[in-house]
């Protein structure tokens, strides 16, 4: 199993969720986060004064998938997120040793 962590723009979350569900992926964790990469923030004007905003609002999605479906899930996330502009996000893929569904005590892929 692999855990896919995707840091994306907030407006793409619904598209990603719907596409993953249609493809048969179940379950997702979502966190609102702030950060920056190559964008390095931006400047905003509030009451006539300029302020540098270093951390931009992003969303961190986490989904655990079977090894054989990692590429499919990643391609869905990219398809729903990619604009070709700086700030589209990043995807990280990490190994998962075990998953256990607490209610039924199922393990491995069955727990997903």
Secondary structure by P-SEA (a helix, b strand, c coil): cbbbbbbccccaaaaaaaaaaaacccbbbbbbccccccccccccccccbbbbbcbbbbbbbbbbbccccaaaaaaaaaaaccccccccbbbbbbbbcccccccccccccccc
